[in-house]
Amino acid sequence: MLLLLLLIPLFSLAQLTKIMGVVKDAHSKEPIPFANVYFKNTTIGVSAGFDGEFSLEVDIPSDTLVASSLGFHNDYKRIKKGSFQKLEYFLEPSEFSLNEVEIFAESDPMVILFNKIINHKEENNPKEYEFLEYRLYNKVQVDANNVNDRFQKNRLLKKFQVVFNYIDTSTVNGKAYLPLFLTETVSRVYRRASPSSTREVILGSQMSGFENESLSQFMGGLYQEVNVYDNYISIFDKNFISPISNNGRSTYDYIILDTTMMGSKSCFHLMFKPKRKQELTFVGELWIHDTTFAVARVDMKAAVDANINYINDIAMSLEYDLVEDKWVLSKDKIVLDLNIIENTMKVPGFYTSRTSYYSDFKFNQQPADSIFSSPVHVLLTDRVDQKDESYWSQNRDVPLTRNQQGIYEMVDSVKSIPLFRTYVDVMYMLTSGYLKWEKFEFGPTYKTISYNTIEGFRMRLGGRTSNDFSTRLMLHGYAAYGFRDEQIKGGGGFLYMIKKNPYRKVGADFKYDLEQLGQRSTSFSEDNFLTSIFRRSPNDKQSLVEGYKLFYDHEWFNGFNTKLTFNQRKMYPVGGATFEIKDGDGYAEVAAIKTSEISVKVRFAYQERFLMGEFERVSLGTKYPIFELNATYGIPGLFASNQEYFRMIFQTKQWFNVGSIGWSKYVIEGGKLWGTVPYPLLEVAPGNQTLISDQYAYNLMNYYEFINDEYVSIFYTHHFDGLFFNHIPLLRKLKWREVIHAKGIIGNISEANAEFSVFPSYSYSLTRPYYEMGVGIENIFKIARVDFIWRMNHFDHPNAQKFGIFFALEFSF
């Protein structure tokens, strides 16, 4: 009895039997579509697809798997329980005679059924409720795949051999994989139809290797939603055409296989496949309820010829159920196979899977006012990441497999290996630019050595405090030395997080260093070693800036914040340049331009999502336009300031999918300055004198080439995502993508500002529009891109460059 008690936990970790196979004609060797594959003496089974292929992942009560199809003899295979196996069936044709039967239909039954599905979409779509509340159990897993013998014997991994005890095999494409990361989340979700709003309250969260409440927000259910009722299903910013899109019949071929029971529901069983190749489509199966014509279940994979960057496979399964006569999503699972090499079984890649279970639905019951009045979309309960195992045993909707249970123990074991920490630190340095050492981080490393015409070779050392020092306060600073001008420069400051969600932060910075005035904050800084190497012309237009800045940033609710800043600066000319200001009938040279200004920035991004770290956060975007308004007042006489002005800049930008032909983004900006000021304080059009393409600057425009006191500009980029290149075999294999972009600006300068200071000889006013157009070729990661850019209006001055080839580094999906 004691022995049996000890063995009970082992029996509870049921081993799944995983099977992949194909059913073929024994004579022609052609695949047999829609063959039935089932376990003998059971109702457990699947239908083979159009290509005769099938997969199963079950805890089986039988050891014999049968393949059958009308007109063929059955074939039987013995199954080894609890393991992965690949099977190939060859069915012998059977001959028998039937009396002739003629059947006539007034119209195609599939057309009738499809039209009923579309006509009932609105009432069956689970989103269409005034109020909806439900419980969500969410599980996300990341695995390394293609973990073959050669990979396991790599000498760099000898110290990590313990992890290979957890290798498993996927039924998506038969690749061996090693679980690396697992997270579980339990939450309650509240939805409101008008005004449209969603809130998620996370009750419990645990992650292998992490204890981070901020990361818990991202692991809930709101950031990975898929709805088959949408005409387009967005995955990795790609618009896949849904199998029940309103225009589905122009995209897919459908076949009615049979009627079958899904639990207590009678359903039509359909299969679908794309009509054309190389489109963002799926192949799979649908089960349609025969009374309401709602989707009861859909299993689908991305079409094999859909060229989707570094995604080799996409498989998803969604199950819907009737609760109180209303259709709701009860379970969904999404699996992605990520690899830089297409359809390889040798090069290691990654699986990432998300499984969600939805239960305890409440319809049209208005929740407490505090739910939707919350300023954030995701709320965390107290001690959300500190739940014990008894909590998870009671709140998991499905038990973990043996390998999933082992991930937590495995990660803890690996973290104790010193070599693992070294790997982590190296990866952190490559992605963040900082080298971590206990409570301090050195960097940015890419700014350590650089070159410019004023300083010559420049050395810089600096860093910031790490999260081990504090998760509220971050100190930062640096010192730099130019070997040509022989001057020491530097800066420093602090950032303090008052609150993190919604965030409230305060900070201060001091700076005494060279600066390229008019350069966008998104551009590569001048002390980046890349800008030193990849430069199309010397940059001798910098100024020496001395000053400090104080700011307070207040987020009122997710997507809406205001930032208040006080900035005091002194700008000195360097490199032989001078500042000359009008003095009576002539001009007098001044040693420095001094300003004290206060500014207010307002930013609104409806339904914007973020991944929050301790001090920084990354926007996950929004499908709606983002608006920014920045108003600045220069205060005369304050701290020796000798300038008075008022500046206002408005900007709107948006990212959006364009059906199935790619995606676009635009930025529209306008600005005006009231007051009479020297040219460095006017609106300097953002130029670029490097060979690195800057999406928010004019790449064939020099610094200080155009100066105005009012302007309007527009930036537009469209990524076709292989719309044309996918049809060219070599370019498809290389996974190159097409990009087009256009930029334009028009401006003006008042007579008072044009005469107030002496402009550089290379500066002009925009008396007519300036615009650039370009085409680009980008790689699968959209990190590296080559742009061919034309300057359409070169203003006929000698410094104008009409054409250029640039390298783009966007670091984005």
TIBAMAR-692490 format. One record per residue (C-alpha): x, y, z. Coordinates in steps of 0.05 Angstrom, whole numbers, plus 32768, in hexadecimal, padded with zeros to 4 digits. Example, Ala and Ser with C-alpha at 12.3 -4.5 7.8 and 13.67 -1.06 7.14 Angstrom:
2
80F67FA6809C;81117FEB808F;
//
This chain:
813
800080008000;803A80308010;805980207FCD;8017802F7FA9;801080717FCE;805680857FB8;804680737F70;8004809B7F6C;802780DD7F58;804980B87F1F;8008809B7F06;7FE780E07F09;801A80FB7ED8;7FFC80D87E9C;802A80CF7E62;800C80E87E21;801080BE7DE3;802380E97DA7;801980D17D60;802580F07D1C;801780CD7CDB;7FFD80CA7C95;7FCA809E7C71;7FD9808A7C29;7FBE805F7BF1;7FE6801E7BF1;7FE9801C7BA5;7FF080657B8E;8014807C7BCE;7FE980BB7BCA;7FCE80D77C0C;7F8680C67C1D;7F6381067C35;7F3281057C6E;7F4380BD7C83;7F2A80AB7CC9;7F5F809A7CFD;7F45807F7D3F;7F5780527D79;7F38800D7D74;7EF780037D9B;7EF4804D7DAE;7ED8808F7D93;7F1B80B27D9B;7F3980C67D58;7F4480FC7D23;7F3981067CD8;7F76810B7CAC;7F7E814C7C87;7F7E815C7C3D;7FC581407C39;7FB481007C5F;7FDB81177C9C;7FC381127CE4;7FDB811C7D2B;7FC381057D6F;7FD681167DB6;7FAE80ED7DE8;7FB080C17E25;7F9580837E01;7F6D80487E1C;7F7F801D7DDF;7FC080047DC0;7FA77FFE7D78;7F9D80387D48;7F71802D7D0C;7F7180527CC9;7F33804C7C9D;7F15806D7C60;7EDA805E7C33;7EF180307BFA;7F2D80167C20;7F3C7FDD7C50;7F4D7FF27C97;7F957FF27CAF;7FAC7FE87CF7;7FE97FFF7D1D;80027FEB7D62;800D80287D8F;8041802E7DC5;802180547DFE;804280927E1D;807280A17DE3;807780C67DA1;8072809F7D60;806A80AB7D16;803C807E7CEE;803080737CA4;7FF1804E7C8D;7FE8802F7C48;7FA0801C7C3C;7F8E7FE67C09;7F547FF97BDB;7F157FCF7BE3;7EE77FBE7BA9;7E9C7FB97BAF;7E5F7FCA7B84;7E277FFA7B94;7DE780097B70;7DE6804C7B4E;7DC780857B76;7DBE80CC7B5B;7DBB81067B8C;7DA9814D7B77;7DB2818B7BA1;7D9281CE7B92;7DD281F17BAA;7E1481DF7BCA;7E0881CA7C12;7E4B81E87C26;7E34822C7C0B;7DF482277C33;7E1A82157C73;7E4E824B7C6A;7E1A82817C5F;7DF6826B7CA0;7E39826F7CC5;7E4482B77CAD;7DFC82CC7CB9;7E0182B57D02;7E4782D07D10;7E31830E7D36;7E0482E97D66;7E3682B07D71;7E7482DB7D7A;7E8782D67DC4;7E9A83207DC6;7E5383387DBE;7E3B833F7E06;7E2C837D7E2E;7E5483627E68;7E7C83227E6C;7EA583067EA6;7ECB82C47EA8;7F04829F7EC8;7F4482937EA0;7F7B82607EAA;7FB582717E7B;7FF482487E6F;802F825E7E44;806982307E33;80A9823C7E0C;80D282017DF3;811381F97DCC;810681CB7D91;813281A27D63;8157818A7DA1;817B81517D7D;81B681267D94;81E981567D75;81CB81907D9D;81CC81687DDE;821581547DD5;822C819C7DCA;826681A77DFA;824B81EC7E0E;820E81C97E2B;823081927E52;822181B57E94;81D781B77E82;81CB816D7E75;8196816A7EAC;816681907E7F;8166815B7E49;813E812C7E75;810181557E62;8104814D7E16;80C1813F7DF4;80A6813D7DAC;8072816A7D8B;803781527D61;803781947D3C;807281807D10;809781477D34;80CF81717D51;80F1815D7D92;80EC81967DC4;810681A97E09;80D981D17E38;80FB82117E4F;80C782407E6C;808182387E89;8051826A7EA7;800C82607EC4;7FD982967ED2;7F9482967EF2;7F6982D47EE9;7F2482F07EE2;7F1383187EA4;7EDD834D7E9E;7EC483677E5B;7E9583A17E4B;7E7783AE7E07;7E6883F97E0D;7E95841D7E16;7EC283E37E00;7EF083D17E39;7F1383937E57;7F3283887E9B;7F59834B7EB4;7F65833E7EFD;7F9F830D7F05;7F9582E27F43;7FD282B67F3E;800F82B17F12;804E82867F13;808882837EE2;80C382557EDE;8100827D7EF1;80DC82BF7EFD;80BD82E57F36;80A583257F14;806083437F1E;806983727EE2;807583367EB4;803783157ED1;800C834A7EAF;802383327E6B;801682E97E7A;7FCB82F07E83;7F9882E67E4C;7F8E832B7E2F;7FCC832E7E04;7FC482EF7DDB;7F7B82ED7DC5;7F6582C97D85;7F1D82CB7D6C;7F0A82A07D30;7ECD82CC7D24;7EFA83067D10;7F04830C7CC5;7F4F83117CD1;7F7682EE7D08;7FB383167D1B;7FF182ED7D2D;8035830F7D34;8016834C7D12;800183237CD5;7FB983207CBE;7FA582D87CB2;7F6182CF7C8F;7F3182AB7CBE;7F10826C7CA4;7ECC828C7CB4;7EDE82D07C98;7EA482F27C74;7ECB82E77C34;7EE282A17C48;7EC6827F7C0A;7EF382A97BDD;7F3082937C05;7F22824B7C1B;7F07820A7C00;7ED881E67C31;7EC2819D7C34;7E8B81827C62;7EA581407C7E;7E6E81287CAB;7E4381387CE7;7E5F81277D2B;7E5381327D75;7E7D81657D9C;7E6981537DE2;7E1D815A7DE1;7E1D81867DA3;7E10816D7D5D;7E40818E7D2C;7E5281917CE3;7E9B817C7CD9;7EBE81A57CA3;7F0481A97C87;7F2181E67C64;7F5F81F87C3D;7F7582377C17;7F63823F7BCE;7FA682607BBE;7FEE82587BD4;801A82887BFB;7FE382AE7C1E;7FDB82B77C69;7FA782807C71;7F9982417C9A;7F8A81F87C8C;7F6181D17CBE;7F1E81BA7CD8;7EDE81DB7CF1;7EA581BF7D1A;7E6581E87D11;7E2A81E07D3F;7DEF81C87D15;7DBB81F37D38;7DDB82377D46;7E1182317D10;7E4582487D42;7E8D822F7D43;7E9381F77D76;7EDC81EA7D67;7F1181FC7D35;7F5681DB7D2C;7F8381FD7CFA;7FCB82067CE4;7FEA823C7CBA;7FEE82277C71;803282067C63;8044823A7C2E;803182777C58;8074829C7C5E;807182B97CA4;80B682D37CB5;80D782A57CE8;8097827F7CF9;809B82387CDD;805882207CF7;801A823B7D17;7FE7820B7D35;7FAA821F7D5C;7F6C81FF7D79;7F2F82257D94;7EF482057DB6;7EB182287DC3;7E7982137DF0;7E3182257E00;7E2782447E45;7DE1825D7E56;7DD182597E0B;7E0B82877DFB;7E4A82737DD4;7E8C827F7DF8;7ED4826C7DEC;7EE382347E1D;7F2A82207E09;7F6082367DD8;7FA6821F7DC9;7FD982407D9B;801D82237D89;805382487D62;809382297D46;80C8825F7D41;810982557D1A;813482807CED;813A82447CBD;80FB822E7C99;80E381E77CA7;812481CF7CC5;812C81937CF2;817481A37D03;817B81EB7D19;816081F87D60;812482257D64;80EA82317D94;80A3821C7DA0;8077824D7DC5;803282357DDA;7FF882557DFE;7FBD822E7E1B;7F8282507E3B;7F4482347E5E;7F0782607E69;7ED182507E9C;7EA0826C7ED0;7E7E829B7E9F;7E4F82D37EB6;7E2682F87E82;7E0B833E7E85;7E1A83467ECF;7E39838A7EDA;7E7883847F06;7E8B83B47F3C;7E9983FB7F24;7EE183F57F3C;7EF083C27F06;7EE883EF7EC9;7EFC842E7EEE;7F4184117EF9;7F7684387ED1;7F9983F87EBA;7F8183BE7E90;7FA483887EB9;7FA083887F05;7FCA835D7F33;7FB183437F75;7FDE83417FB2;8016830E7FB1;800182F97F6B;804282D57F5D;804982B37FA1;8013827D7F9E;802682387FBA;801D81F57F97;7FDB81E67FB9;7FBE82257F98;7FD4820D7F54;7FBB81C67F60;7F7681E27F6E;7F7582167F36;7F9381F37EFA;7F5E81E17EC7;7F8981A77EAE;7FC481857ED2;800A81927EBB;802E815C7E94;806C813C7EB2;809A81687E87;807381A77E98;807881987EE3;80C2818E7EDA;80CE81D27EBA;80CC81F77EFE;80FE81C87F1D;812A81C77EDE;812F82127EDA;814282187F23;817981E47F17;819482087EDA;8194824C7EFC;81C582307F30;81F982217EF9;822B825B7EF4;823382527EA9;81E8825F7EA0;81EF82A37EC2;822782B47E92;81FB82A37E57;81C382CE7E74;81F283097E7F;820E83057E38;81C883047E1A;81B3833E7E47;81EF83677E2E;81E083587DE5;8197836C7DEC;819B83A67E1D;81E183C07E11;81F283BB7E5B;8223838C7E7E;820883797EC2;823583757EFF;820F83697F40;81EA83AA7F50;820883D27F16;820383CD7ECA;823A83E97E9D;822684087E5C;820A84147E2B;824483EB7E0E;823884047DC7;8249844B7DDD;828D84397DFC;82B5844D7DBE;829F847E7D87;82BA84B47D59;82A484F97D42;82C785347D21;82C6855F7D60;82DE852E7D95;830584FE7D69;830584BB7D8B;82D784BB7DC7;82D8848D7E03;829B84867E30;8291845F7E71;8250845C7E96;821784337EB0;81DA842E7EDC;81C3840A7F1A;81A283C67F0F;816183AA7F2A;818A83887F60;819A83CE7F7B;815183E47F7B;811183D97F54;80FA84207F63;8138844B7F5C;8169844A7F21;81A884747F20;81CF847F7EE0;820C84A57EC9;824784A87E99;828884CC7E89;82A684D67E44;82E884F17E29;82F8850A7DE3;834185017DCE;833E853B7D9C;831D85717DC5;833A85547E06;82FC85637E2E;82D885387E62;828D85367E5B;8257850E7E7E;8213850A7E9C;81E884E67ECF;81A584E37EF2;817184B97F14;812D849A7F07;80FC84897F3F;80BE845F7F34;808784787F62;805584477F45;805984147F0E;801384057EF6;7FFC84387EE3;804284547EE6;805784947F09;80A084A67F06;80CD84E17F14;811484ED7EFE;814D851D7EF2;818785207EC1;81C6854A7EBA;81EE854F7E7A;822E85707E62;823C85537E1E;8238855A7DD3;81F285567DB5;81D685557D6F;819E85887D75;815F85767D4F;816D852C7D51;813384FE7D62;813584D67DA3;812A84977D79;816984A27D50;81AC84817D5D;81D384B07D8A;821384D07D70;823F84A97DA1;822584667D88;825E84407D67;8230842E7D2D;822684777D1B;827184817D1D;827D84497CEA;824084507CBD;8241849A7CAC;823584B97C68;825484FC7C7A;827A85197CB6;825085367CED;826D85797D03;822B85997D17;822685867D60;822085B67D9B;823985B17DE2;81FD85AE7E11;81FF85B97E5C;81C085B37E84;8192858B7EB0;814B85717EAB;8115855F7EDE;80D785397ECC;809985187EE7;807384E57EBD;802B84D37ED2;8002849C7EB1;7FB884A87EBF;7FA384667EA1;7FC184357E70;7FD0845B7E31;7FC784A27E4C;7FFE84C87E6F;8019850E7E79;806185217E83;807885627EA3;80C185777E96;80ED85B17EAA;812C85B77E7F;816485E97E89;819A85EB7E53;81D786117E3B;81ED86057DF2;823486147DDD;824E86147D95;828985E57D88;82B585D17D4E;82C086187D35;827586297D32;825886687D51;821586817D69;820886C87D4E;81C986ED7D65;81AC872D7D48;81C5876B7D6E;81A987AC7D52;81BC87B17D09;81F187797D0E;81FE87367D2F;822487277D6F;824386E57D82;822986C67DC3;824E86927DEC;821186687DFA;81C686647DF0;81A3865B7E33;815D86417E3D;812F862D7E75;80F0860A7E5E;80B585E57E7A;808F85B37E4F;805185887E55;804A854A7E2A;800785267E24;800384E17E04;7FC584B87DF5;7FC584717DD9;7F82844E7DDD;7F8784057DF4;7FD384057DF1;7FF483C97E10;803783C67E34;806983957E4E;808483B67E8D;80C883AC7EAC;80DF83CB7EED;80F2840E7ECD;80E484087E83;80A983EE7E5C;80A083D97E14;806183EC7DEE;803D83B17DCE;801783E27DA4;7FCF83F37D96;7FA583F07D57;7F8D84377D63;7FB284797D54;7FE084947D89;7FDE84DF7D97;8013850B7DB7;801385557DC8;805085787DE2;804D85C17DF9;808C85E67E0F;8097862C7E2B;80DB864D7E2F;80DE86787E6E;810886B77E66;813386CF7EA0;812E868C7EC6;817486717ED7;819586A27EA6;8167868D7E6D;816986C07E34;813286A37E08;80E686A47E09;80BC86797DDB;808186497DD8;808486087DB0;804E85D77DA1;805685937D7E;801D85647D6D;8028851C7D54;7FFB84E17D42;8013849D7D2C;7FF584597D1F;800784127D0D;7FD283EA7CE7;7FC983AC7CBD;7FB383B57C75;7F8A83767C6A;7FB6833F7C50;7FE8836C7C2B;8014837E7C66;801483B67C9A;802184007C9C;803484367CCD;803184827CC8;804784BE7CF1;802985037CE5;8048853D7D0B;804085877D0D;806385BD7D36;806786087D3F;809386377D68;807B867B7D7E;80B286AC7D90;80F486C67D73;812E86997D83;817386847D68;8173864D7D34;818786137D64;8144861D7D87;811A861B7D48;80FC85DC7D29;813785B87D0B;811F85837CD9;813B853F7CEE;8173852C7CBF;81A184F07CBE;81EA84EF7CA9;81F584A57CB6;81EA84687C89;81B9844B7CBC;817284587CA5;8149847F7CD8;80FE84757CCF;80EE84B77CF3;812384E37CD1;813384F87C89;816C84CB7C74;818584F77C3B;818085377C62;81BC85527C88;81B9856C7CCF;81A285B47CD2;819285B37C88;814C85CF7C91;813685FB7CCB;80F086187CD5;80C386327D0B;8086860C7CF2;807F85CA7CCC;8054858E7CBB;8073854A7CAC;805C85037C9B;807E84BF7C9C;805E84827C7D;8079843B7C77;805983FC7C5C;807383B57C65;805983847C31;807283477C59;8084831F7C1B;8046832E7BF2;807083307BB2;80B1830D7BC6;808C82CF7BDE;807E82BF7B94;80C882C07B82;80E7827E7B99;812D82987BAC;811282D67BD1;80DE82AB7BF3;8114827B7C0C;813D82B67C26;80FE82D27C46;810A83197C2F;80D3834C7C37;80BF838B7C10;80B983D07C2F;80A684137C12;80A784567C37;809D84A07C2B;80AC84DD7C55;809D85267C4B;80A185697C6F;808D85B07C60;809C85EC7C8B;80A786377C90;80CE86697CB8;80B986AF7CCC;80E186EA7CB6;80F186FC7CFE;811186B87D0C;813486B77CC9;815886F87CDA;816286EE7D25;81A186C37D21;81D686B07CEE;81C5866C7CD1;81FB863A7CBC;820C863D7C72;81F085F87C67;81AA86087C84;816C86187C5C;812186247C66;80EC85F57C4A;80CE86247C16;80B185E77BF3;80A4859F7C0A;80DD856F7C16;80CF85257C0E;80F384E27C08;80DB84A07BEC;80FB845C7BF4;80F584117BEC;811583DE7C1A;812483957C21;8123837A7C68;813583377C86;810683097CAB;811283287CF0;810683707CD6;814583827CFB;8171838D7CBE;815983B17C81;817883D17C43;815584107C2B;815C84327BE8;8147847A7BF2;813C84B37BC1;813A84FC7BD3;810385167BA6;811085607BB2;815A85737BBA;815385BF7BBA;818D85C67B89;81C285D47BBE;820785B27BBC;81FE858B7BFD;81BF85677BE5;81C6851C7BDD;819285007BAC;819884B57BB9;81B284887BF0;81B684407C08;81A984387C52;81A983FF7C85;816D83FE7CB3;817083E17CFA;812983E37D17;812C83AC7D4C;80E2839D7D46;80B183687D2D;
//
